[in-house]
Amino acid sequence: MKLATTLTILVTAFTITVVLAPIAIPILRRLKFGQSIREEGPQSHLKKAGTPTMGGIIFLLAIIATTLIMGTMFNLFTTLTVVLLLVLVGFGVIGFLDDGIKVIFKRNLGLTSLQKLIGQIIISIAAFMLLRLGTFNTVVEIPFTGYSIDFGLFYIAFLIFWLVGFSNAVNLTDGLDGLVAGTASIAFAAFGVIALFNKQADIALVAFAITGALLGFLIFNINPAKVFMGDTGSLALGGALAMISILVKAELLLLLVGLVFVIETLSVILQVGSFKLRKKRIFKMSPIHHHFELSGWSEWKVVLVFWSTGLVVALIAVMMEAFL
């Protein structure tokens, strides 16, 4: 894929998002699709109550449109592109239903964990079945070592775990204005570059379409946010990010590229485990971005530090993929 093609994809997705957002945000506000804020959360977040949510619809439409238009224009639309869109849209629909229940019934809980899990598993299995129609292999490489493991029939269990795990990890991270949009755009850009290293232009197409759309969404999502992506956006992004790591056969590299999401998830696991076993909390609040807020950091400082962390690990991953 040429640089001009990459830039065209980025600019197209960015532009569509920037055009759609001013149209969609007032509609979401009129429909009273406002965010409910947890009472036990940081008190500074209470002022965000009522901010339109489900904004993930905006960049999902931009990603789909960009992928279809650019994929047709540059002949990049393949079965793997379809698999990626299936996961992106499928997980987005689960998030949409979750958000819808929250805003309609004015509560902070939507679908049950079991309902979301069942939906995520069904979509993951469907994606795996599509992959198996081609020449997809079940080998997982251990980054930078030259070693690999062939999961064989057990790869489907790994794929389900990977997609469900990272969709929920990104969802947990979505707690501050611009946090996920920024960190995810960096991660998708990194995997877009890795896809180009592998000469997988069809995967790079979707990765850069997501990157451009998220950068456009950031204009309306940075503090103070005019719109939140909601579970509609965060579940879709997490599932798509995990799926891209699988398609470029750099599954475990996602642990480095998505280190921010991994740390956020671990902070919740450690907090819950510690409280159940010791009746003591490790952090002032989890996920860990709230711990830093309650420690006196401004929301903007937390977001910048997490963005910077995501950028550093993404650059390390890309450079090691390029030279090792």
Summary of the structure (lengths in Angstrom):
residues: 324
radius of gyration: 18.9
end to end distance: 21.9
largest distance: 58.7
contacts: 1154
relative contact order: 0.16
helix: 73%
strand: 2%
